[in-house]
Amino acid sequence: MDKRQSSQSLGVHSPGNSSRSSFSSVRENDSDLAQAFTSTKVSSYARHSEEAIEDQPSPPTEMSTTVTQFLPPVTQPQSRLHGCWVPAVAADGFMGWKQIDVKGKIASKSYGDLQALRVVWSPPATPPPRPKDPGRAAPGQAPIERLPLELLDPIIDLLVLDVPPNGLSARNVDLMSLLLTSKTLHTATLNALYRNITIPHSRIFRKFLTHVSANKELGTIVRRIDFSHFNPMTLFSTASERATTRNLTPESLLQCLELTPYLREFLAQEYIDDEMNVDVLRKLFFGLERLEAIDFCGCSSTKFKESFEAVIKMDWPDRLSLFRLSLHRCITLPASVFQTLLPRFGNLTHLDVAGTRITDEALQSIPHTARITHLNLSKCKLLSADVVLDFLTNHPAVKSLVYLNLAEDARSHQLFDEADVSRLLPILPPTLRSLSLTGSVMEPSHIDLLRPLTKHLEELALGRRLKIRDIHRLFVPDEPNTDAMDMDENPAESWVPHTLKYLDLSDYTAAELALSELFSPTCSITSWHSAPLEVLEVPDTLYGLLSKSRTVQQSGWSVTEFGSRAWLVRQQSRDRQPGDGPRDSGVRGWKMGASFWGMRKVPVAVAEVGGMYGSYMFKRKL
């Protein structure tokens, strides 16, 4: 049982005593069919061979001291941030990381083995002279080696895999090979390897920390530390075993942050909330001046709450530099945390406070200088409809919204009634691409207010109490009424097609959806009239019924499900012509790396969907 669900169902249980949710590494599956996910109980980062992950704790390694020099980028010769560290004196026969023996072998299958390598730049024995090829470039003078780092970096970035293609494949094999190619490519590849660090379990964290401690220049390369795939039970089955190893502790996490002064993104989740003590939180908020994004997704342990309460009692600066903040499902944080944090985020662009105790006062305290594009206020029970509507109407920070989630679980709470929805829809900006009104009370008159929005929305989650015949009107013009209109006017002629790709009907029961009507020839929702609509989300209780229905397939749809969610996905037309181009991949800049539709968590970093974040985005109910 999810630890938040258990705390809600038992009522008096404290978050610290509730059980953890079982780990599920979630990622989008590359396929011609949308909404196709894969899930495993063990993060795919952990599935390396024994050569990549040792069974014994990492021994202290004697590192050879190397004289290094800093090379600034060509376009910014004064920069100390965007350059790289290289050996001050390196022999032409440089052999690279992997040419040094590790346990009698000359192969390394993951960056985790770097700590076991003797990091030296030393000349090998003088090789015998080779006959010169007049058409071959001199060492270090190949065309690609002469490119500036500003061009080499994006080229090498194309080889980086944030999420492995499958659980058995080694990660970043191509990058490890590039380390052996030449000194120039070695230097550029180090930037790609260390820019974004993903930590799937504590031993990899310990190896990374040991290596960066011995080579502090490498810590200046790190821009992201990602714990979204972290699973403490990968290597150790009990809490006592994990505590004995002390690979990841508040002290070691703080040391890691000290060694990465140019960090820009810190992505945490519920499995490391106990490690984020007062010192770690203080470092994140006050000690990293270039930090732009923090994600505390699901962190709700008692220790995390107490640490946050202690931090907000300190003296805070008037302004913090963060642009993107996620406190998604941090259900134990008191309202005082939000009242302290939000007034100081004058640069805020992404805010996810779903399921938290944010108050009306805290919401209104967001500075007017913020420019919020992504806002998730789902399941915030302390917010009132009047204040949310006033905020969306008058606050200058939300005039360019792209993603807005106002969903509620109607079984326990309702934010908007019919009158509130009527006030909300006309004030929404034309920049909006995703809107969730799940849990709201709607009526047929709202369709006329929704129609203008469907000309720029790509995702729409509808509230309750609409009929299929009402929803049908979103996709086709009304029938002309010859008795009430001028004969020179025709609604079909002025009709502008919609842009919806995803429609969420999960707020409806099987009886309310009336499947026989949904798949009838006269209903536009499942016919070609609704194109480019690609995904219909339905209640997961309907999956069994729909998966056995021949009508669904005959209508050109297929059924998929994942966790507690189910979708109807439009199949590719058999009449598709080669000139029609490839199918829409679903990739959008505002999704920040996700390609499928209906995400319920705001990402704060551009990355492929995976790990615990994928579970919160696409697998769970509200």
N, C-alpha and C positions, 0 to 999 in steps of 0.2 A: 504494500500500500504506500502511495506517495506520502511523504512526511507531512506535507501541508494538508492533504486530505485527512490523514489520521488525526491531526490536531483539530481540524474542524469538526470531525464526526464525534470525537470523544470529549471535546469541549474543554475539560480541565487539564488535559495533558499539556505540559510545557513543551515548546519546540525542541528544547534540548533533549527531552526524553523520547520524542517520537522517532520512529525508525526512518532510515534513509530510503529513498526510492531506489529501486534497482537500476543499475547503470544500463543505459541503452545508447550505443553509438549510432547516430542517425545520419544518413547522408542521402542526397539526391542521386538517383540512379540515371546514368546516361542512357537514354532510350528515346524512341520515336513517340512514346506515349507519355503525356504529362502526368504529374502526381505519382511517379514510380519511385519508391524509396527502398532503401535497404537498411536493416537494423541488426546489430549484433550486441550481445551482452558484454563483449570485450572490445575495447577500442582497437581499431585496425592498426594503430600505431604500435601496439604491444606485440603484434605477431611477427616477430623477427626470429631468426635462427639463434642458436646458442652462441654463435660467434659474434652476434651483434649485442646480445644482452648476457652479461655474466651472471652466474648464480650467486657468486660471493660478493659481499660489499666491496665497493671500489677501493683499492688500496691507494694510499697517498703516492703520488707519482712525482719523481724528481724531474723537473722541467729545466731544460737547458736555457740559459739566458741568451737572448738574441738582441743584437743592436738593431733597432728599427728606425724608420723615418716616416713622416707623414706626407702624403702627396695630396694636395688640394685639387679640386676639379678645375678643368681648364677655364670654364665659364665663371667660376667663383674662386679666384686665386687666394682670396683672404679668408675663405670659409674654413672653420675647424669642425664643421658638422657633416659635410657631404663628401669628404674625401675618404682615404683609406690608409691603413698602415702596411708598410712593406719592409722587407729586410734592407738595412742600410747598405750592406755588402752581400750580394748573393752570387754564388758561382754560376757560370753558364750551365753547369751540369746539375742544376737543382732537381732533386728527385721527388719533392712533394710529400704530402702527409702519408699516403698509403704505401710508400716504398720502405717504410720503417717497419721492422718485424714486430708483430703482435702475436704472442703465443706461438712463435714459429711460423706464422703465416704473413703474407704480404697483401692482405685484403681487408678492407673495412667496409661494412655494409650499412653503417648509419653514423650520423655525426656523434652519436653517443660514445663511439670508440675513440674520438679525438683525444679524450683525456688520457687514454692509455698510450698514446703515441708520444714519442720524444720530439717535441716541437723544435727542430733545429734547422737552420739553413747552413749546411756545411758542404764543402766541395767533395765529390767522390774521387775515387782514384782516376787518374788521367786516362781517358779512353783512347783507344788507338785511332789515329787519323782516318777519316773517311774520304773517299773521293768526292770532290765537289760537283754538285749538279748545277750547271750554269743557270737553269730555269727555276731553281729553288731559292726562296727568300732566305736571307741570313737569319740566324736565331733572333727572335724578338722583333723581326721586321715583316712578318706576314701581314697582309692587308687588314685582317681582323684585329691583330695586335696593335695596329697603329690607330685604331679608333679611340676616341676619348672615352673616359668612364661614363660620361653622360649617355653615350650610345650603347656601350657594352652592357651596362646594367639592365636596361629593358630587354635586350636580346637574351641575356642569361635568365632573366626573370621568367621567360616563357617556359623554361625547363623545370621551374619550381613546382612541386606538388604539395599543396597544403594538406590534402587528403589523399592517401594512396589509392591507386586504381582498384585494388582489392586487398583482402587481408593477408595474402601471401606474398605480395610484391614488396621488395625493399624500397624504401623511400629515397628519392633524389639520387638514384644511381648515376644518372647522366651528370649531375653536378660533381659527384665524387670523381668521376672520370676526368672532368674538366680540370680538377685540381692538379692532375698529372701532366697536363698538356704543355703549359709554358708558365713562366713567371708572371707574365702579364695577365693571362687568363686565370691563373691561380688567385691573383689579387682580386680580380673582379668577381670571381666565384665566391670568395670568402664573404663579400658583401651580400650576395644572394643567400648564402647559407645561414648567416647570422642575423639578417635583417628581421625576419619573423621566426621566433622560436616557439615551437609547439611542444608542450610537456604532457605526454600521455600517462606517465607514472613517476613515482618519486625517485627511482634510480636514475632515470634520464635527467631529472632535475639536478640530482647530485653530481652527475658527470658533467653536465653543462656548467654548473657553478664552479666545480673544481677547475675546469679548463679556463673559464673566463677569469678566475682568480689568479691563475698563473700567467695569463696573457691579457692584461687589462685593456690593451688597445682593441681587442675584439669586442669588449663590452660597449665600446662607443659606437659600434655598428648596429647594435640591437635597437629596433624600433617597436617591436611588438612581442609581448610575452603572453602566450595563449594557453590557458588551462581548460579550455572547453572540452577537451578529450580526456581530461584527467580522471583516472579511476583508481582509487587506493587499494581496491581488492584484486587488481591484476596480478600482483606479485605476492601479496600477503593476505591470508584468509581471515586473520583476527586483528583486532585493534591493538592488542598487546605486541604482536609482531611488528606492526607498523610503527608503534611508539619506540620499540627497541632500536630499529635501524636509524631513526632520526635523520632520514634523508631530507624530508620537507618539514621544517619547523618554522615558527614565527621568526626565529633568529636567522635561519638560512634564507628565508624569503626576504627579510630586510636586507641581508647582505647582497642578495641578487639585485635588489633595486638600487643599492648603493653603487654597484658595479656597472649599471646601465643608465648613465646620466642623461642620455638623449632619448629615453623611452617615450613613445607617443601613445601607445595603446596597451592597456592592461586588461586582460579578459579572464575573469574568475568565474566560479560557479560554486554550487552548494557543497561540493566535496572538499573545498579548501577553506570554508568559512571559519573554521576554528584556528587556522593558521594566520588569519588577518587580525592581529591584535592591535592595540593602540599605536604602537610604534610603526607598524606597517601602514595603517590608515593615515597616520600623520605624514609619513613619507609620501604616500600617494597624493594627498591633497596639498601639501605644503612644500615638499622637497624635490619635486620633479617639474621644473618650470616649463618644460616642453610637452608635458603630458596633455593629450587632447581627448582621450576617450577612456572611460572606465566602465566595466560591466560586472556587476555583482549578482548576476542572475541566480535566483533561488537561494541566496545566502540568508539563512534565518535561524541559525543556531543561537543558543543562549550566549555563548562567548562572543559571537559576532555582534549581537545586540548590545551587550555590555561594553564592548570596545567602542562601538559607534557612540553610545551615550557618553562615554568618557571623552571622546574626541570633540564632540560638539560643545563641551564645556570649556574648551581652550579658547584662546584669543584667535579669532579668524581674520584674515585680511578682508577688505571690502569687496574684492573681486578675485575670482579664480579663473584660470585660463582654459578650463575644460570646455570642449565643444559638444561632446556626446556623453550622455550618462544613462546607464540602465540599472534600475533597481527592481527589475522585473521579478515579481513574486517574493520580494523581501518582506514577508508578511509580519515579522515581529518588530520591525523598526518603528519607534514611536513617532507621533506627529511632529515632535520637536526637531527631529532630524531633518525633515523636509522644510520646516520653517527656518532652519539655520542654513541649509545648503542652497536652496533655490534662489534666494535674493542675490547670491554672489555669482551666478552664472550669466554674465552679460553677453557671452558669446555662444550661448546654447543653440544647437541646431537639431539635436536628437534627444528626446526625453521619453523613457519608458518607465512608468511607475505603476504598471498593471498589478492589481492585487495588493496594493500597499495602503497605508494609513495617511496618505496625503490629504490635506484639508483644503477648504475653500481659501483660507487665508494664505496658505503656502502657494497655491496655484496662482493667485493674483499677485504674489510677491515677485514673480519672475520679472527680471528687468526688461524695460521697453527696448533695450538695445539688442536683445536676443532675436534670432531669426530662425524660428523653429520650423523645420520641414517635416519631421517625423514625431508624432505625439501619440502615446498609448496611455489612455486613461481607463482601460477596461477593468471592471470589478473593483473600482475604488469607491467603497461604500460610504465614505465620509464626505464625498462631494455631493453638492446639491445641483439640481438641474438649472436653477436660475443663475447660479454663479458660473457654471460651465458655459451656459449660453452667453452670458455677459462677457466672459473671457474670450470666447470665440468671435464675438461680435465687435468688441471694442479694443482688445489688446493688440498693440502694433506688432508684437512678436509672432503672431500666428496668421499673418496676412498672405503667406506663401506656403501654406500647408500642402504636402504631397501625400502623406500617410496619416490617417486619423482613425483611431480605434476607440469607440465609445461603447463597446459590447458589455453586456451584463448577463448573468445567469438569472433568467426570469423566475426560477424556482426559489431564489433566496433574496433577490433585490431587483428593483426597477428604478432606473434613472430618469427616463423620458416617457411621458405619456403622449397621447395624440396631439395635444396642444403644443407640447415642447418640440415634437418632431416638426410640426408646422412652422415653428419659429426658427428651427435649426437649418432646414434645407435651403432656404433662400440666402443665407449669409455665407455659405461655404464657398471658398475661392475657386476660380477656374484652374488653378494649378493642381488641384486635388486629383490623385490617381487611385487611391484606395480609401474606402469608407466602410466602416463596420457599425451597423445599428442593431446588431443582435441583442435581443432582450427588450427592445423598445416596443411600444404599442403603436401600430400603424393602422391607417384606414385608407380606403380607395382613393380619397382625394390627394393623398401623398404621391400617387403615381404622376400626376401632372407636375408636381414639384421636383420629382426625381428625373423626369425626362431630360431637362436641360443638363443635369449633372452627368447623365449617361453619355453625353457627347464628348466627355473628356475622362471620365472614370474608366479604369480597367478592372478594378475589383469593387464589388458591392455586396455587403452582407445585409439582408433585409431583416426587419423586425417581425413581430407576430401579427396575426389576425388578417392578413391579406389572403385573397383567394387566387387560385390559378388564373382565373379570367382577369384579375387585376394585374398580376405580374406579366401576363401576356401582352399588355398594352405598352410595356417598356420597349418592345421590339418591333412593333408595327404601328403605322398611323391608324387613327380612329376611322371608322367607316363614315363617309360623308353623309350628313343629314340634310337632304334636299329641302326640307321644310323650314329649317332654321338658318340656312346659310345662303350667301350670295352664290349664284350659279357660276360666277367667275372664279370662285375660290375653291381649291381642291386641297385637302390636307396632305394627300399623297405627294403632291408636287412640291410642297415646301418641307417635306420630311427630311430630316438630317439623320443618317444612320448612326447607330450607337457605336461605342468603342469598347464595350465590356468584353473581357476575356474570362472572367470568373464571377459566378453568382452563388452566394451562400444562402441556402434554404434550410440549414440545419436547425433552425429555431421552430420548425414545423414537425408535427407528428405525421405518421403514415396516413391517418384519416384526413388531416388537414391538407396534405399534399395531393390527395386524390390522384394516384398514379395513372388510373385509367384515363383521366382527363389530361394529365401531363403529357402522355404519349399518344394522345388522339391526333388525327390528321389536322384538326382545326386549331391545335395549340402551336403557337410559334416558338415556344421556349426550346423545344427539342427538335424543331425542324430547321431547315436550311435558312429560314428567315432570321434566326437568331445569330447567325455568323456575324462577327468573328468570335462569338461566345464559344469557349473551349472546355470549361470546367464548371460543373454544377455540384456544389457540396450538399449532401443530404444527411439526415440523421444516421449514425452508425447502426442503429437498430434495423434499418432498411437494407443493409448490405446483403443479408442472406436471401431476402426476397428478390432483390434486383439481380443478384448474381445468377439466379436460376431462371430468370425471365427471358424468353426468346424475343419478346417485344423490344427489349432494350437494345439487343444487338441488331435487330432488323431496322431499328430506327437510327442506326449509325453511332451508337454509344457503347462504351464498355464501362465496367464497374471496377473500381480499385478501392482498397481500404488500407489504413495504416494506423495502428494503435487504436485510438478512440474516434477516428475520423474516417469518413467514406465519401467518395466522389464518383460522379458520372463524368466520363471523359469522352469527348467527341473523337471518333476514329477518323483516320485520314481517308479522304474520299478516294474511291477506286478510280474515279474519273479524273483524278489530278493529272495535269499535263506537266511535262518537263519544264515548260516555260513559266509555270506558276511559282517557281522558286522553292527554297527549302521551307519547311514548316517553322513557324515562329517558335524559337527556343524558349521564350518567356523571360529571357535575360533583360533586365532593365537597370539603369543606373540607380534608381531609387530603391531597388531591392538589395543593393550592396553585396552582390555575390550570389544570392539565391536566384533560381530560375523558375521554380514552380510557384503556384498561386495559393493565396490564403494564409500567409505567414502571420502568426499571432504574437510574435516577439520582434521588437525593433532591433536590428543589428547595429552595432556601433563601429564596426570595422569591415572593410571590404574583404571578404574571404568566402571560400566555398562552405556550404552548409555541412555541418558535421557535429559529432559528439553530442553533448548534452544540449547545446543550443538548438540543434536540429530537432531534438525531442520536444523542446518548448515551442518551437516554431510550427511544426507540422504534425506532431503525434498526439498531443494532448488536447482535451477539451478545455473550455474556458476555466 
